[in-house]
């Protein structure tokens, strides 16, 4: 590992909420058991159960020291302290669905009654594998070797084992899914620093949500623990919204659209949202560290025919196949959904939230209440 530059300093996490929230009961995948064949078999079934019943789960003992995680949070903190005019130099063509670089806050009206805009800033960094030329501010340039090493370790220590376990659960060769997610191949994975700046108490009083219910477009999303409670998931069995508790020493992981397509819906793309934090945490900003995993760009998102499990259970067609529409590649799907997501349309307009992303796939409204509460 490269020697860290000393000027970042330490990172202090805010205190957890003391409110008694309705927390989701999620499975924890303990990768310390991954080293034996019996452990793999047990973990494969635990993972499949988690994916089928919740869609979200925790991962622990993934061999990345907390100090390295804290360094990335510190980098995210320092990035968002840069002057806005400096960050704006790195804005991609958002209207075309581009996403690597900086997305400023204020693109979306989240309360039409008051005209209140979002407070969300995003900094995305693509794979460091030669396919993605990217400009960086000096702060990031100085730490690129460290950032690259961290991103690569998420593949080797977390994603590769998860894909092996899922392949085993689907009765596929162990390397079937890892071969669709090789770091050296071109895919739209990215590491993200994400900041939700606080709203005033008056603004929060008129909001139900900061981000409406949605699914992610890739394979797995990795979310590192940060203590500001705001993430909620929709239980796929009961349909109830539950809070996701930040657990020490874990990653929170969710399954996404690409896995749902590849398994004909057997693995669910998990619905989640970001809501207003509890009152004892509304005075602080919420900084997130995430990694978005996606299959290679040229992978066709057709249902995997080789899985005996999918054949036995009847999950043999996804939305595109069942409607007779062309099955997109991962690249086509990524940019179609990103373009829709990054549209400046008001995020709660029905015509936007129920748009056809590609022929054969129409988005849905996942919330049981509107984004903006009545004044």
C-alpha positions in Angstrom: 0.0 0.0 0.0 1.4 3.5 -0.8 2.5 5.5 2.2 -0.4 7.9 3.0 0.3 11.6 2.7 0.2 13.1 6.2 -1.7 16.3 5.5 -5.2 14.7 5.5 -5.5 14.3 9.2 -7.9 12.0 10.9 -11.6 11.6 10.2 -14.1 11.8 13.0 -17.6 10.3 12.5 -20.6 12.0 14.0 -22.5 10.4 16.9 -25.2 7.8 16.1 -28.9 8.7 16.6 -30.4 7.9 20.0 -33.9 7.7 18.5 -35.6 4.3 18.5 -36.1 3.7 14.8 -37.7 0.7 13.0 -34.5 -0.9 11.8 -34.4 -3.6 9.1 -33.3 -7.1 10.2 -30.5 -7.8 7.8 -28.2 -10.8 7.3 -24.5 -10.3 7.9 -22.1 -12.2 5.5 -19.0 -13.0 7.4 -16.2 -13.4 4.9 -13.9 -14.9 7.5 -15.6 -18.2 6.6 -14.8 -17.8 2.9 -11.4 -19.6 3.2 -12.9 -23.1 3.3 -15.1 -25.0 0.9 -17.7 -25.7 3.6 -17.6 -22.0 4.6 -18.2 -21.0 1.0 -21.2 -23.4 0.7 -22.7 -22.0 3.9 -22.1 -18.4 2.9 -23.6 -19.0 -0.6 -26.9 -20.0 0.9 -26.8 -17.2 3.4 -26.2 -14.7 0.6 -29.0 -16.2 -1.6 -31.5 -16.0 1.3 -30.5 -12.4 2.0 -30.9 -11.4 -1.7 -34.2 -13.2 -2.0 -35.8 -11.9 1.2 -34.2 -8.5 1.7 -32.0 -7.5 -1.1 -29.7 -5.6 1.4 -27.2 -7.3 3.7 -24.0 -6.5 5.7 -20.5 -7.8 5.0 -17.9 -8.0 7.7 -14.3 -9.3 7.9 -13.5 -8.2 4.4 -9.8 -7.6 5.0 -9.7 -3.8 4.5 -8.5 -2.0 7.6 -10.7 0.7 9.0 -7.8 3.2 8.8 -7.9 2.9 5.0 -11.6 3.4 5.0 -11.2 6.5 7.2 -8.6 7.9 4.7 -11.2 7.8 2.0 -13.7 9.6 4.1 -11.1 12.2 4.9 -10.4 12.6 1.2 -14.1 13.1 0.6 -14.3 15.7 3.3 -11.3 17.6 1.9 -12.7 17.4 -1.6 -16.0 19.0 -0.6 -14.0 21.8 1.2 -12.6 22.8 -2.2 -14.0 26.1 -3.7 -17.1 25.6 -5.8 -15.4 27.2 -8.8 -12.7 24.5 -8.6 -15.1 21.6 -8.4 -17.2 23.0 -11.3 -14.2 22.5 -13.6 -14.9 18.7 -13.4 -18.6 18.6 -14.3 -19.3 16.1 -17.1 -22.1 16.2 -19.6 -24.8 15.3 -17.1 -27.7 15.8 -19.5 -26.2 13.1 -21.7 -25.9 10.6 -18.8 -22.2 11.1 -18.1 -21.4 10.7 -14.5 -17.6 10.5 -13.8 -16.5 13.8 -12.2 -18.4 16.3 -10.1 -22.2 16.7 -9.9 -23.1 20.0 -8.1 -26.1 20.3 -5.9 -29.3 22.1 -6.9 -30.1 20.3 -10.1 -33.5 19.1 -8.8 -36.5 20.8 -7.2 -37.5 18.5 -4.4 -40.3 20.6 -2.9 -42.4 22.2 -5.6 -44.3 24.3 -3.1 -41.3 26.2 -1.9 -38.9 25.7 -4.9 -36.4 24.0 -2.6 -33.6 22.3 -4.5 -31.5 19.3 -3.5 -28.4 19.6 -1.4 -26.6 16.6 -2.9 -23.1 16.7 -4.3 -21.4 13.8 -6.0 -17.8 13.0 -6.9 -17.3 9.9 -9.1 -14.0 8.3 -10.0 -13.9 5.5 -12.7 -11.8 2.4 -12.8 -8.1 2.9 -13.0 -7.6 0.5 -15.9 -6.7 2.7 -18.8 -10.1 3.0 -20.4 -11.3 6.2 -18.6 -9.2 9.3 -19.1 -10.3 11.6 -16.3 -9.2 15.0 -15.0 -8.7 15.5 -11.3 -8.1 18.4 -9.0 -4.7 18.5 -7.3 -6.0 17.2 -4.0 -7.2 14.0 -5.8 -4.1 13.8 -8.0 -1.8 13.7 -4.9 -3.6 10.7 -3.6 -4.5 8.7 -6.8 -2.2 5.8 -6.0 -3.9 5.4 -2.6 -7.4 5.8 -4.1 -6.6 3.2 -6.9 -5.3 0.7 -4.4 -8.4 1.1 -2.3 -10.7 0.7 -5.3 -8.9 -2.4 -6.5 -9.1 -3.9 -3.1 -12.9 -3.6 -3.1 -12.9 -6.0 -6.1 -10.4 -8.5 -4.7 -11.6 -8.5 -1.1 -15.3 -7.9 -1.4 -16.8 -8.1 -4.9 -14.9 -11.2 -6.2 -15.9 -13.3 -3.1 -19.6 -12.1 -3.4 -19.7 -13.1 -7.1 -18.2 -16.5 -6.3 -20.8 -17.1 -3.6 -23.6 -16.0 -5.8 -22.4 -18.3 -8.6 -22.2 -21.2 -6.2 -25.8 -20.5 -5.1 -26.9 -20.5 -8.7 -25.0 -23.7 -9.3 -22.8 -22.1 -11.8 -19.0 -22.4 -12.1 -17.3 -20.4 -9.3 -15.7 -17.9 -11.7 -18.9 -17.4 -13.9 -19.8 -14.0 -12.4 -16.3 -12.8 -11.6 -15.5 -13.3 -15.3 -18.3 -10.7 -16.0 -16.8 -8.2 -13.5 -13.0 -8.2 -14.1 -11.3 -5.1 -13.0 -9.1 -4.9 -16.1 -12.1 -4.9 -18.4 -14.1 -1.9 -19.5 -17.1 -1.3 -17.2 -18.7 1.7 -15.7 -17.8 1.0 -12.1 -16.9 4.0 -9.9 -15.9 5.0 -6.5 -18.0 7.8 -5.0 -17.7 10.5 -2.4 -21.2 11.8 -1.8 -22.3 14.7 0.4 -25.8 15.5 1.6 -25.5 18.9 3.1 -27.9 19.7 5.9 -31.2 21.5 5.4 -32.7 23.9 7.9 -35.2 22.6 10.5 -37.9 24.6 8.6 -37.0 22.9 5.3 -36.9 19.4 6.8 -40.3 20.0 8.3 -41.7 20.3 4.8 -39.9 17.3 3.4 -40.6 13.5 3.6 -37.6 12.4 1.6 -34.3 13.7 0.3 -34.1 11.1 -2.5 -37.2 9.1 -3.6 -37.4 5.4 -3.8 -35.3 3.9 -6.6 -33.1 1.0 -7.6 -29.4 1.1 -8.6 -28.5 0.1 -12.1 -25.5 -2.2 -11.7 -24.7 -5.4 -9.9 -23.8 -4.7 -6.3 -23.5 -1.3 -4.5 -21.1 -1.1 -1.6 -21.9 1.5 1.1 -19.4 2.1 3.9 -20.7 2.8 7.4 -21.5 6.4 8.1 -23.6 7.1 11.2 -26.2 9.6 9.9 -29.4 7.5 9.7 -31.3 8.3 6.5 -31.1 5.2 4.3 -34.4 3.2 4.2 -35.1 0.0 2.2 -38.5 -1.4 1.1 -38.9 -4.9 2.3 -39.5 -6.9 -0.8 -41.7 -9.4 1.0 -43.8 -7.2 3.3 -43.5 -3.9 1.3 -42.7 -2.0 4.5 -40.0 0.8 4.7 -37.3 0.0 7.2 -34.3 2.0 8.4 -30.8 0.6 7.7 -28.7 0.7 10.9 -25.0 1.7 10.5 -23.1 -1.4 11.9 -19.5 -1.1 13.1 -16.9 -2.8 10.9 -19.3 -3.6 8.1 -20.2 -2.7 4.5 -23.9 -2.4 3.6 -24.5 -4.0 0.2 -27.5 -4.1 -2.1 -28.3 -6.0 -5.3 -29.1 -3.9 -8.4 -30.8 -4.0 -11.8 -28.1 -5.8 -13.7 -28.2 -8.8 -11.4 -32.0 -8.8 -11.6 -31.8 -8.9 -15.4 -29.1 -11.6 -15.5 -31.2 -13.8 -13.2 -34.6 -13.2 -14.7 -35.7 -11.4 -11.6 -34.6 -14.2 -9.2 -32.3 -11.8 -7.5 -34.2 -8.6 -6.7 -33.0 -5.1 -7.5 -33.5 -3.6 -4.1 -35.7 -0.5 -3.6 -34.3 2.1 -1.3 -34.5 5.8 -0.6 -32.9 8.6 1.5 -35.2 10.2 4.0 -34.9 13.1 6.4 -32.6 12.0 9.3 -33.8 11.8 12.9 -34.0 15.2 14.7 -30.8 14.6 16.7 -28.8 14.3 13.4 -30.5 17.0 11.3 -27.8 19.5 12.2 -24.9 17.7 10.5 -23.9 17.0 6.9 -24.0 13.4 5.7 -20.9 12.2 3.9 -21.0 8.8 2.0 -18.3 6.5 0.6 -19.7 4.1 -2.0 -18.6 1.8 -4.8 -20.8 0.9 -7.7 -20.1 -2.4 -9.4 -21.2 -3.2 -12.9 -20.7 -5.9 -15.5 -18.4 -5.3 -18.5 -19.9 -2.8 -21.0 -20.3 -5.5 -23.7 -22.2 -8.0 -21.5 -25.7 -8.6 -22.9 -28.2 -8.4 -20.0 -29.9 -11.7 -20.9 -31.0 -14.2 -18.3 -28.3 -16.7 -17.6 -29.4 -19.9 -19.2 -26.7 -22.1 -17.7 -28.0 -21.9 -14.1 -29.9 -25.0 -13.0 -31.4 -23.0 -10.2 -33.0 -20.5 -12.5 -34.2 -23.3 -14.8 -35.8 -25.2 -12.0 -37.5 -22.2 -10.4 -38.8 -20.8 -13.7 -36.8 -17.6 -13.8 -35.8 -17.8 -17.4 -36.8 -14.4 -18.9 -36.3 -10.8 -17.9 -38.4 -7.8 -18.9 -36.7 -7.4 -22.2 -36.9 -11.1 -23.2 -40.5 -11.5 -22.1 -41.7 -8.6 -24.2 -39.7 -9.5 -27.3 -37.6 -6.3 -27.1 -33.8 -6.2 -27.8 -31.7 -7.1 -24.8 -29.4 -4.2 -24.1 -25.7 -4.4 -23.3 -24.6 -3.1 -19.9 -23.3 0.0 -21.6 -26.6 0.7 -23.3 -28.5 0.1 -20.0 -26.1 2.3 -18.0 -26.3 5.4 -20.1 -30.1 5.0 -20.7 -30.8 4.9 -17.0 -28.2 7.5 -16.1 -29.7 9.9 -18.7 -33.1 9.4 -17.1 -31.8 9.7 -13.6 -29.9 12.9 -14.3 -32.8 14.6 -16.1 -33.6 18.0 -14.6 -37.3 17.0 -14.5 -38.9 17.5 -11.1 -38.1 14.2 -9.4 -41.7 13.5 -8.2 -43.4 14.1 -11.5 -45.3 10.9 -12.4 -44.4 11.2 -16.1 -40.7 11.2 -15.2 -40.8 8.6 -12.5 -42.7 6.1 -14.7 -40.7 6.7 -17.9 -39.7 4.0 -20.3 -36.0 3.7 -19.9 -35.5 1.3 -22.8 -38.2 -0.6 -24.8 -39.4 -3.4 -22.5 -38.5 -1.6 -19.2 -40.7 1.0 -17.6 -39.7 2.6 -14.3 -42.1 2.6 -11.4 -43.0 4.8 -8.4 -41.8 3.0 -5.3 -42.8 5.4 -2.6 -46.0 5.1 -0.7 -46.1 8.9 -0.1 -45.0 11.9 -2.1 -41.5 13.4 -1.9 -42.8 16.8 -0.6 -45.1 16.9 2.4 -47.9 19.4 2.6 -46.9 22.7 4.2 
